[in-house]
Each structure stands twice: as structure tokens, then as C-alpha cells.
Amino acid sequence: MPNQKYGFAIQTTTSGANKTACVRWNTQSSQNTFVVPELPYGTHKIKWFISDGCGNETICEYTFVVKDCKKPTVVCINGLSVNIMPTKMITLWASDFLQYTEDNCTPSNLLKTAIRKSGTGAGFPRNPDGTPQTSVTFTCDELGTQLVELWSIDLADNADYCETYVIVQDNMGNCNISAAAVAGYLKTEAGSGLQDATVDLNGSHPALPPVGMFNTTDANGYYQLNGIPLLGDYTLTPGKDNDPLNGVSTFDLVLINKHILGLEPLSTPYKMIAADANNSRSITTFDIVELRKLILGIYTELPNNTSWRFVDADYQFPNPINPFQTLFPETKQMAAMQGSFLDEDFVAVKVGDVNLNAVTSSLVNADDRTEGALLFDITDAKVKAGETFTVNFRAAERVAGYQFTLYFPNLEVVDVTPGAEMTMDNFGIFNSEHSLTTSFDNDPEASGHGAFAVTFRAKAGGQLSQLVQVSGRITKAEAYKGNAGNERMGVALRFNGQNGPAVVTGLGFELYQNQPNPWTHRTQIGFHLPEATEATLTVYDETGRTVYTQRGDFAKGYNAFTLDKALVNTTGVLYYKVETPADSAVKTMIQVK
């Protein structure tokens, strides 16, 4: 303190047999308390008195100066965001960036602040007349992130600074930033446009907030994104991840198995990408296992892949017989965009569909025609309630593969015994839905028929031919015939009685879950007719009010109604009913915004 006088004293410390002595500051008021001196700034004198045991004394003195050498503390606000004014410039002040500044000697109200653009000078920023530079101005040529230095100086001319940034934007268009468009097609390798896929564009612009927009492809697979600010860096990403069973059947497993065995390699890199169901960048029997679980209804979607994948149409595979040798581009990059890009196309690949029969848009109809039926011979019998019995299923002819659902509302599965060419991986058991699904692709070098046995317990008695039927409610019922397996057949059960002719039962009337579900823009409602007839679709809202009706004449087999959101004009939980003169069924669907 200004009136405090300091002196020296001997401070001793003892540790065991050792005593240590040193000269320390203390005050006249406290002889045994040793302190750090609080000396004011300026010139001071120190005087030493040294005496020995004989009374001899020596005095020496010298002066020293206490100066303020500590720089002030200055803390910046961590970044600002501003818009260019109609004058095509913006001026910012040092106070705009100051969180606080303080000093050990100079009061805060006497500290001076200044600012400059980073890298434009050294030392405390001053104007030509010596006054602090307290503002900076940015123009349209400086859009984006700009660094600034915020300085503080004390009365002793000690100065320090912090660096921060400002994002100079032009959200009001005062700099007249030009915009452009990006457009293109999403098509399969066969040239079919993919409808209702989304194309996202995301990126950054030096003068704008992060840019993000998307568009949905039309029936031709076309998309167009407008109003994209030029000079930005953008990434274009297509996507579609619904209806995973679209185009996927056991026949695809037949073709993938032939590829793995080297008997009939897949002919294009896109088909190989489609075969890589587990996204391991290879084609193995595990891909067949994963796809079969999807077909059997065990999976509702592939756990390690999306329903569709997309490859930049401009990309040339270095090794077409191994598309996984290098990473293929599934996005497009546009750096410092200078103009419109109107040919940004992608090849759409439906995962699991290697024979290219997926329905890609409302312009493409599903080809579900079959020629004949694969019959499974079963011995008919009378069944009693509570009885446990085994039914043997054996195809009447050898085929490349088959798949179907068994439906048995008054039975439950106790056990399944796979045939010689099968394992339990070929089956899915859904007792809660009174169903069993099976998928079998024949080894090209084997001669088996895919026979198997199912042990049931009867909940109610009756004739077996009336208790078990073929269905497509979980796994679509179809078989594949011919050397290439490309002749599609239906599936039926032939019950052979001991007294009388055989009874053949095929697929009856069935209403399927709409795909996709939930849906945004459009969905398909599939149903199966045992005979050609008239069918009516009626859609109801949650209150039971009819919101849409459509009637038409349909052929025997699989058919579908296409429902567009413009036709329904409502969202939420909806009910749909398909009825014919002989049958009807109701299911639930969800329409989202």
C-alpha cells in the first residue's frame, strides 16, 4: 500500500536436524508474517543494513522502478452473422465483437479498443491521425466468413487482442447473387424411370446459411431443383428406402446362386450390386440367406442395406466384372457451382432384384401372369379337433425354385421337417397369423423336388383339404420352371383321396397390404382374384366417411389399384376395402404429409 513500509527479516524453517534460513519481506506491523510486497508503480528505494557480531555495520542502497508490463485481457464474442445492406456494404464496430476487457491497473472505462481485418496490419490498430480504428467495413466482394482482430490497450501502452469472425451474408439479395438449377433422371439399367425417389441437395455458400433442398422424381424418374445459389459447394444424394420386396423373389436367389457357383455369372455390375444384399461389397451365400428372410417375411427390411441404391450414371467401372473393386460414387459433388447442371443422372439399383422386374413407376405394370401351376401332392384325410398329425408336401415335378404361404386358420404348426435339399432357413413360421412361408431354390446339379413335412395340431376338426390352402399373404405364391427358370407358374395343392378324384385348391381371393405403407405421394393396393371379375376399392377415414371409390374389371390373378394422394385429400389412418361379387376384405393404411 502507499503508506506501507516493508523490511526484511530472517525466516527459518526446521526439518529434522536441518534448519533453513532465508531473507523475506515483511511489514513493520507484523514481524513474523512474511508477505509479497504491494508496491505502487513508480521509483522505489531499497536499503540494506548488515551487521556482524562485533558491532560492525554496513549500509547499501539502490533504486528500482515498478512498471505495468501486463497486457490487458480482451475477450471476443464468438462470431457474428450479418447481412449486407442495400448500399452493398456493412460496417461493424469494435463494440459489436467485445464481450469484455479488463486490466490489472487501468480501469475498464479507460481501456481503449480497436478493430481491424485479420492479416492487414500489426500492433494496436490506429487511424492515420493516431486515434484508435474502431470500425471495419465489408462489401459484396467479401461475402462469407471473415476474420477480425479485436484489440485492447491500457494506459501503459500494453496491448493485446483476440481473433473472431463474422459471416457476411446476403439473404435479401442486395448483391444480386445468381441462382441455377440441377436436374436429371433416376433410371434402372433397363431405362425404367424410378418414381417417388427423393433427391437431396445439401451444401454451403460463402454468403448464405447452409443450403438444403429436395425434389421427388416423377413417373419418368425426372427431378429438378431450382433456385440454387451459384458459387456454393453442394452434394447431390438420391434415395428411396421403402417396399423392399418390390421385384425380389426366389427366382432372384436362383440367379444369384448360379452366379456364386460360376454357372451363369450376372451380366452387369449393377446386377452384382443388387445381389449384394448385406452390403458387404461381395456376393456370397449369406446374401441369399438375407434375401430369403425378406421373402419369407422374417425380415421387414434388409438390416444392412437400403431398398434402392444409386450409382452416378457417368461412372465407368474400372473392372465391370467386379464393381466392388473400387468404391463407386453414390452421390455427385458440385464445387463452387458456376451454372446449371441439367444432366445429373443416376442408375437406380433395386437391391435383391437381379432379373429387373421391379415395378418402378405408375407407368410400369407388374407382370404377374403365370403358365400352369406347380402342384404339391398331399394325402387328404379327416382331422379331429386336438389331433396332432403330419402332412407331407412334395412337388409333382422338378422346378428351379418355388415360394408360397400356407394358410391354416384352424391349425397350428408344431414342427417342420425339411427335405434333403432344404434346411429350416427355407421356412418362416407365423402361428399368430396362421401361416407358414417357404422359399426353395433348387441346386442346378441336384435332382430334388424340395419336399418337406409339417406337423400340425388341429384346433377344429374337418377335412384336411378344407383346413390348408395356398396363400400369398406373406410370401407371394409362385414357382419357376424351364432350363433358365424363367417360366413362372402358380402354386396349388392336390389332395389325393382314397375314394374319389383328387381335389386341387389354388390361390383364392386375397387382399394384400398396400405398398409402400406408410405412404406420401402414391401407393398400390394389390389383390388376387381366383377368376376374372369386377372389383371395387373403397377408402374410408377414421370416422367411416368414404373418401374415395374406384371400380373396374380385372383379370384372374394378381391385380392392383393405384392410389394418389390427390384422390384421397386427407392424411392419417385410413381403411381400404376391396370387394367382388363373391368376396371382400378390409385392411388399414397410413397416409402421411
C-alpha positions in Angstrom: 0.0 0.0 0.0 1.2 3.6 -0.5 1.8 4.1 3.2 3.1 0.7 4.0 6.8 0.3 4.7 8.5 -3.1 4.1 11.5 -4.5 5.7 13.5 -7.8 5.7 13.6 -10.5 8.3 15.1 -13.9 8.6 12.6 -16.7 8.1 13.7 -20.0 9.4 12.2 -23.5 8.8 13.2 -26.7 10.6 13.1 -30.1 9.2 14.5 -32.8 11.4 18.1 -31.8 12.3 18.2 -29.3 9.4 17.4 -25.6 9.8 17.0 -23.4 6.7 17.1 -19.6 6.8 16.3 -17.0 4.1 15.7 -13.3 3.8 12.0 -12.5 3.3 9.8 -9.4 3.0 7.7 -8.5 5.9 6.0 -5.4 7.3 6.8 -3.3 10.3 3.4 -4.2 11.8 4.0 -8.0 11.5 7.4 -9.2 12.3 6.6 -12.9 11.9 4.3 -12.8 8.9 6.1 -12.9 5.6 4.3 -11.4 2.6 4.8 -10.4 -1.0 5.2 -6.6 -1.1 2.4 -4.5 -2.7 4.4 -1.7 -4.2 2.9 1.1 -6.2 4.1 1.8 -9.8 7.0 4.2 -9.9 10.5 4.6 -8.5 11.4 3.0 -5.2 14.5 2.8 -2.9 15.7 -0.3 -1.1 18.2 0.0 1.8 20.2 -3.0 3.3 21.7 -2.9 6.8 24.2 -5.7 7.5 26.0 -6.1 10.9 28.2 -8.7 12.4 28.7 -10.0 15.9 31.3 -7.3 16.7 29.0 -4.4 16.1 30.4 -3.6 12.6 27.6 -2.4 10.2 27.5 -1.7 6.5 24.7 0.0 4.7 24.0 -0.2 0.9 21.0 1.1 -1.0 19.8 1.3 -4.7 16.7 2.3 -6.5 14.3 0.3 -8.7 11.3 1.0 -10.8 7.9 -0.9 -10.7 6.3 -0.8 -14.2 3.0 -2.0 -15.6 4.1 -4.7 -18.1 0.9 -6.9 -18.1 -1.2 -6.7 -21.2 -5.0 -6.2 -20.7 -7.4 -9.1 -21.1 -9.8 -8.9 -24.0 -12.5 -11.5 -24.7 -14.3 -11.6 -28.1 -17.9 -12.6 -28.8 -17.6 -16.0 -30.6 -18.7 -14.9 -34.1 -21.4 -12.8 -35.6 -23.7 -13.1 -38.6 -24.7 -10.0 -40.6 -26.5 -9.1 -43.8 -25.2 -6.8 -46.5 -27.2 -3.5 -46.6 -28.9 -2.1 -49.7 -25.8 0.1 -50.0 -23.9 -3.2 -50.9 -21.8 -2.9 -47.7 -22.0 -3.3 -44.0 -20.0 -1.5 -41.2 -19.2 -3.2 -37.9 -17.8 -1.6 -34.7 -15.3 -2.9 -32.2 -18.0 -2.8 -29.6 -20.1 -5.3 -31.7 -17.5 -8.0 -31.1 -16.5 -7.1 -27.5 -17.6 -9.5 -24.7 -15.4 -7.7 -22.1 -11.9 -6.3 -21.4 -10.1 -5.7 -18.2 -6.7 -4.8 -16.8 -4.8 -5.1 -13.5 -4.0 -1.4 -13.3 -6.1 0.6 -15.8 -9.8 0.9 -15.0 -12.1 -0.7 -17.7 -13.5 2.7 -18.6 -10.1 4.0 -19.5 -9.1 1.0 -21.7 -9.3 1.7 -25.4 -10.5 -0.8 -28.0 -9.8 -1.0 -31.7 -10.5 -3.4 -34.6 -9.0 -4.5 -38.0 -9.5 -7.2 -40.6 -7.1 -10.1 -39.7 -3.8 -10.0 -41.5 -4.0 -6.4 -42.5 -1.5 -4.9 -40.0 0.4 -5.3 -36.8 0.2 -3.7 -33.4 -2.7 -1.7 -32.0 -4.9 -0.6 -34.9 -4.8 3.2 -35.4 -6.1 5.7 -37.9 -3.7 8.0 -39.7 -4.3 10.6 -37.1 -3.3 8.3 -34.3 -6.8 7.6 -32.9 -8.0 4.0 -32.5 -9.5 2.3 -35.5 -13.0 1.4 -34.2 -14.8 0.0 -37.2 -14.4 -2.3 -40.3 -16.5 -2.3 -43.5 -17.3 -5.3 -45.7 -18.6 -5.2 -49.2 -20.3 -7.7 -51.6 -16.8 -8.9 -52.6 -16.3 -10.2 -49.1 -19.3 -12.4 -48.6 -18.8 -15.4 -46.4 -16.7 -15.9 -43.2 -14.2 -13.1 -42.5 -11.8 -12.9 -39.6 -11.2 -9.8 -37.5 -8.8 -8.8 -34.7 -10.3 -7.0 -31.6 -7.6 -5.1 -29.6 -7.5 -3.5 -26.2 -4.7 -1.1 -24.9 -4.1 0.2 -21.3 -2.7 3.5 -20.1 0.8 2.0 -20.0 0.5 1.2 -23.8 0.3 -2.6 -23.2 -2.0 -4.1 -25.9 -3.4 -7.5 -26.7 -6.1 -8.9 -29.0 -8.4 -11.8 -29.6 -9.5 -13.1 -33.0 -13.1 -13.8 -34.0 -15.2 -14.0 -37.2 -18.2 -12.6 -38.9 -20.3 -14.4 -41.5 -21.2 -11.7 -44.1 -24.5 -12.8 -45.8 -26.8 -11.5 -48.5 -30.1 -13.0 -47.6 -32.0 -10.1 -49.0 -30.3 -10.3 -52.4 -28.7 -6.9 -52.3 -25.6 -8.3 -54.0 -27.8 -10.0 -56.7 -26.4 -13.5 -56.2 -27.3 -15.6 -59.2 -29.1 -18.9 -58.9 -29.1 -22.0 -61.1 -30.8 -25.4 -61.4 -29.8 -29.1 -61.1 -31.8 -31.7 -62.9 -31.6 -35.3 -64.1 -33.1 -38.8 -64.2 -33.1 -41.8 -61.9 -33.4 -44.8 -64.1 -32.7 -48.5 -63.9 -30.1 -50.0 -66.2 -33.0 -51.1 -68.4 -34.1 -47.5 -68.8 -37.2 -47.5 -66.5 -37.7 -44.3 -64.6 -37.9 -44.6 -60.8 -40.9 -42.7 -59.3 -41.2 -41.2 -55.8 -37.5 -41.2 -55.1 -36.1 -38.2 -53.3 -33.1 -36.2 -54.4 -31.4 -34.1 -51.7 -29.1 -31.2 -52.4 -27.1 -30.0 -49.3 -24.1 -27.8 -49.0 -22.7 -24.4 -48.1 -22.4 -21.0 -49.7 -19.9 -18.3 -48.8 -22.7 -15.7 -48.2 -25.7 -17.7 -47.1 -26.8 -20.1 -44.4 -26.4 -23.8 -45.1 -28.3 -24.7 -48.3 -30.7 -27.8 -48.2 -33.5 -28.7 -50.6 -35.0 -31.8 -52.2 -37.3 -32.9 -55.0 -39.3 -36.0 -55.7 -38.9 -37.8 -59.0 -41.9 -38.1 -61.4 -43.2 -41.1 -63.2 -40.3 -40.9 -65.7 -37.7 -40.7 -62.9 -37.1 -36.9 -63.5 -36.2 -34.4 -60.8 -35.3 -30.7 -60.9 -34.1 -28.4 -58.2 -34.3 -24.7 -58.8 -33.0 -21.6 -57.1 -29.6 -23.0 -56.1 -27.2 -20.1 -55.3 -24.2 -20.0 -57.5 -20.6 -20.3 -56.1 -21.7 -22.8 -53.4 -20.3 -26.3 -52.8 -23.1 -28.9 -53.0 -23.7 -32.7 -52.7 -26.5 -34.4 -54.6 -27.9 -37.5 -52.9 -30.7 -39.7 -54.3 -32.6 -42.1 -52.0 -35.6 -44.5 -51.8 -35.9 -46.9 -49.0 -39.4 -48.5 -49.0 -41.1 -51.5 -50.5 -38.0 -53.8 -50.1 -39.8 -56.8 -51.6 -40.5 -55.0 -54.9 -39.1 -57.2 -57.6 -37.5 -59.6 -55.1 -38.4 -63.3 -55.4 -36.9 -66.8 -55.0 -36.1 -66.6 -58.7 -33.6 -63.9 -57.9 -32.0 -66.4 -55.4 -31.8 -69.0 -58.2 -29.9 -66.5 -60.4 -27.6 -65.4 -57.5 -26.8 -69.0 -56.7 -25.8 -69.7 -60.3 -23.5 -66.6 -60.2 -21.9 -67.9 -57.0 -21.4 -71.3 -58.5 -19.9 -69.8 -61.6 -22.6 -71.5 -63.8 -24.2 -68.3 -65.1 -22.4 -65.1 -63.9 -24.5 -61.9 -63.5 -24.0 -59.9 -66.7 -23.7 -56.3 -65.4 -22.1 -54.5 -62.5 -25.5 -53.1 -61.5 -27.0 -56.7 -61.1 -24.0 -57.6 -58.9 -24.6 -54.5 -56.7 -28.3 -55.7 -56.5 -27.1 -59.2 -55.4 -25.0 -57.7 -52.5 -27.9 -57.8 -50.1 -25.9 -57.5 -46.9 -23.8 -54.6 -48.3 -20.5 -56.5 -47.7 -19.1 -55.5 -51.2 -19.1 -59.2 -52.2 -21.6 -61.8 -53.3 -21.9 -64.8 -51.1 -24.4 -67.3 -49.9 -25.1 -65.0 -46.9 -26.7 -62.6 -49.4 -29.1 -65.4 -50.3 -29.8 -66.1 -46.6 -30.6 -62.4 -46.0 -32.9 -62.1 -49.1 -34.7 -65.3 -48.2 -35.5 -64.0 -44.8 -37.0 -61.0 -46.5 -39.0 -63.2 -48.9 -40.2 -65.4 -46.0 -41.5 -62.4 -44.0 -38.9 -62.9 -41.2 -37.4 -59.5 -42.2 -39.5 -56.5 -43.0 -36.4 -54.8 -44.4 -32.8 -55.7 -45.0 -30.8 -54.8 -41.8 -27.6 -53.7 -43.5 -28.8 -52.2 -46.8 -31.4 -49.9 -48.3 -34.2 -50.9 -50.7 -32.6 -48.9 -53.6 -29.1 -47.8 -54.3 -27.9 -45.3 -56.8 -24.7 -45.1 -59.0 -23.5 -41.9 -60.7 -24.5 -42.6 -64.4 -21.3 -41.0 -65.6 -19.2 -43.5 -63.6 -17.2 -46.1 -65.6 -16.4 -49.2 -63.6 -12.7 -50.0 -63.8 -13.5 -53.7 -63.6 -17.1 -54.4 -64.7 -16.9 -58.0 -63.5 -16.1 -56.8 -60.0 -17.9 -53.5 -59.2 -16.7 -53.7 -55.6 -13.0 -53.4 -56.6 -13.2 -49.7 -56.0 -15.8 -47.5 -54.3 -18.4 -46.5 -56.8 -19.9 -43.0 -56.4 -23.5 -42.9 -54.9 -23.5 -39.0 -54.8 -22.5 -36.2 -57.0 -20.3 -33.2 -56.0 -20.5 -29.7 -57.3 -17.7 -27.3 -56.1 -18.0 -23.6 -56.5 -21.1 -24.1 -58.7 -20.8 -21.8 -61.8 -24.0 -22.6 -63.6 -26.9 -25.1 -64.1 -26.4 -28.9 -64.2 -29.2 -30.4 -66.2 -27.8 -33.9 -66.8 -27.1 -35.2 -63.3 -28.3 -38.7 -63.8 -28.1 -41.8 -61.6 -28.6 -45.5 -62.3 -31.2 -46.9 -59.9 -30.5 -50.4 -58.5 -33.2 -52.3 -56.7 -31.4 -54.4 -54.0 -32.2 -58.1 -54.4 -33.8 -57.7 -57.9 -31.3 -59.2 -60.3 -33.8 -60.0 -63.1 -35.0 -56.4 -63.3 -38.7 -57.0 -62.8 -39.3 -54.4 -60.0 -42.2 -52.0 -60.6 -40.5 -48.6 -60.8 -43.4 -46.2 -61.5 -47.1 -45.9 -62.3 -46.1 -46.2 -66.0 -45.0 -49.8 -65.4 -47.4 -52.6 -64.6 -46.5 -55.7 -62.7 -46.3 -58.8 -64.9 -47.9 -61.5 -62.7 -49.1 -63.8 -65.4 -48.4 -67.5 -64.8 -48.5 -70.5 -67.0 -49.9 -73.5 -65.3 -49.4 -74.4 -61.6 -46.8 -76.4 -59.6 -48.9 -79.0 -57.8 -48.0 -80.3 -54.3 -49.4 -83.7 -53.7 -51.0 -84.3 -50.3 -52.9 -87.2 -48.9 -56.3 -86.0 -47.9 -57.7 -87.1 -44.5 -60.3 -86.3 -41.9 -58.8 -84.5 -38.9 -60.2 -84.4 -35.4 -60.0 -81.4 -33.1 -56.9 -81.6 -30.8 -55.3 -84.2 -33.1 -51.6 -83.9 -33.9 -50.7 -85.1 -37.4 -48.0 -84.7 -40.1 -48.6 -83.6 -43.7 -46.0 -84.4 -46.4 -45.6 -81.8 -49.2 -43.9 -82.9 -52.4 -43.9 -81.1 -55.7 -45.2 -83.1 -58.6 -42.3 -82.0 -60.8 -38.8 -80.6 -60.5 -38.6 -76.9 -60.8 -35.8 -74.3 -60.4 -37.5 -72.9 -57.3 -40.7 -72.0 -55.6 -42.2 -69.8 -52.9 -45.6 -69.5 -51.2 -47.5 -69.1 -48.0 -49.6 -71.9 -46.4 -52.6 -70.6 -44.6 -54.4 -72.7 -42.0 -56.8 -70.7 -39.7 -57.8 -73.7 -37.6 -54.4 -75.4 -37.3 -51.1 -74.5 -35.7 -47.6 -75.6 -36.6 -45.9 -78.0 -34.1 -42.8 -78.9 -36.2 -41.3 -78.6 -39.7 -39.1 -81.4 -41.2 -37.1 -80.0 -44.1 -36.4 -82.3 -47.1 -32.9 -83.5 -48.2 -32.2 -80.3 -50.1 -33.6 -77.9 -47.5 -32.9 -76.5 -44.0 -35.0 -74.5 -41.6 -33.7 -71.4 -43.3 -36.2 -72.2 -46.1 -39.1 -71.7 -43.7 -40.8 -69.0 -41.7 -43.4 -69.9 -39.1 -46.1 -67.4 -38.1 -48.6 -69.3 -35.9 -50.1 -66.0 -34.7 -51.1 -65.3 -38.4 -52.0 -69.0 -39.0 -49.3 -69.1 -41.7 -46.1 -70.8 -42.8 -43.9 -69.5 -45.5 -41.4 -71.4 -47.6 -38.8 -70.5 -50.3 -36.7 -73.1 -52.1 -34.2 -72.6 -54.9 -33.0 -75.9 -56.4 -29.4 -76.8 -56.7 -28.8 -76.8 -60.5 -26.8 -80.0 -60.2 -29.3 -81.8 -57.8 -32.5 -83.6 -58.7 -34.6 -82.9 -55.7 -38.2 -81.6 -55.7 -38.0 -79.6 -52.5 -40.1 -82.0 -50.4 -40.9 -81.2 -46.8 -43.3 -82.2 -44.0 -45.2 -80.1 -41.5 -46.6 -81.4 -38.2 -49.9 -79.6 -37.2 -52.2 -79.6 -34.2 -55.8 -79.1 -35.1 -57.9 -76.5 -33.2 -61.0 -77.7 -35.0 -61.9 -80.8 -36.9 -62.6 -81.1 -40.6 -61.3 -82.4 -44.0 -57.6 -81.6 -44.5 -58.3 -80.2 -47.9 -60.5 -77.6 -46.3 -58.1 -76.8 -43.5 -54.9 -76.0 -45.5 -54.7 -73.7 -48.5 -52.1 -71.9 -50.6 -51.8 -68.1 -50.0 -49.7 -65.1 -51.0 -50.5 -63.0 -47.9 -46.9 -63.1 -46.6 -44.8 -64.7 -49.3 -46.2 -64.5 -52.8 -47.1 -67.9 -54.3 -45.1 -68.7 -57.5 -42.8 -71.3 -58.9 -40.1 -71.2 -61.7 -39.8 -73.7 -64.5 -37.6 -74.2 -67.5 -33.9 -74.5 -68.0 -33.4 -70.9 -67.2 -36.1 -70.9 -64.5 -37.9 -68.0 -66.3 -41.3 -69.7 -66.8 -43.4 -68.6 -63.9 -46.1 -70.9 -62.6 -48.8 -70.7 -59.9 -48.8 -72.9 -56.9 -51.7 -75.3 -55.9 -52.3 -78.2 -53.5 -53.6 -81.5 -54.9 -55.3 -83.6 -52.3 -55.5 -87.3 -53.2 -58.3 -89.1 -51.6 -58.6 -92.9 -51.2 -62.2 -92.9 -52.5 -62.8 -90.4 -55.3 -60.9 -88.0 -57.6 -58.2 -85.6 -56.5 -59.1 -82.1 -55.2 -57.0 -79.2 -56.4 -57.1 -76.0 -54.5 -55.2 -72.9 -55.6 -54.9 -69.3 -54.5 -58.3 -67.8 -53.6 -59.3 -64.2 -53.2 -56.8 -62.2 -51.2 -56.2 -58.6 -50.3 -52.7 -57.5 -49.6 -51.1 -54.7 -47.6 -50.6 -51.6 -49.6 -47.1 -50.8 -50.7 -45.5 -48.6 -49.6 -47.1 -48.1 -46.2 -47.0 -45.5 -44.7 -47.1 -43.6 -48.0 -46.8 -40.0 -49.0 -47.5 -39.5 -52.7 -49.0 -42.7 -54.0 -49.4 -46.3 -53.1 -50.5 -49.6 -54.7 -53.2 -51.9 -53.2 -52.7 -55.4 -54.5 -55.2 -58.2 -54.5 -55.6 -61.7 -56.1 -58.7 -62.9 -57.9 -59.3 -66.6 -58.4 -61.3 -65.7 -61.5 -61.7 -62.7 -63.7 -64.4 -60.4 -62.3 -65.4 -56.8 -61.3 -63.8 -55.4 -58.2 -64.4 -52.2 -56.2 -62.0 -50.3 -54.0 -63.4 -48.1 -51.2 -61.3 -45.9 -48.9 -62.6 -44.7 -45.6 -61.3 -42.2 -43.0 -61.2 -42.9 -39.2 -64.8 -41.7 -38.9 -66.1 -44.2 -41.5 -66.6 -41.5 -44.1 -66.0 -42.6 -47.7 -63.2 -40.6 -49.2 -62.6 -42.5 -52.5 -64.1 -45.2 -54.6 -62.9 -46.9 -57.8 -64.4 -49.8 -59.8 -63.0 -51.8 -62.6 -62.9 -55.2 -64.4 -59.9 -57.3 -63.6 -58.2 -60.5 -64.9 -57.6 -63.7 -63.0 -54.5 -63.5 -60.7 -52.7 -60.5 -59.2 -54.1 -57.0 -59.8 -53.6 -53.7 -58.1 -55.3 -50.3 -57.6 -53.0 -47.2 -57.7 -54.0 -44.6 -55.1 -52.7 -41.0 -55.4 -52.8 -38.5 -52.5 -54.7 -36.1 -54.7 -57.5 -38.6 -54.9 -57.7 -39.1 -51.1 -57.1 -35.5 -50.0 -56.7 -36.5 -46.3 -54.0 -37.9 -44.0 -53.7 -40.2 -41.1 -55.1 -43.7 -40.6 -57.3 -44.9 -43.5 -59.2 -48.1 -44.2 -59.5 -49.7 -47.6 -61.9 -52.4 -48.8 -61.8 -54.4 -51.9 -64.9 -56.3 -52.8 -66.1 -58.6 -55.6 -69.5 -60.2 -56.1 -68.2 -63.2 -54.2 -65.6 -61.9 -51.7 -64.4 -58.8 -49.8 -61.6 -57.8 -47.3 -60.6 -54.7 -45.4 -57.1 -53.5 -44.3 -55.5 -50.4 -42.7 -53.0 -48.0 -44.2 -51.4 -44.7 -43.2 -51.1 -41.6 -45.4 -48.6 -39.0 -44.2 -47.9 -35.5 -45.3 
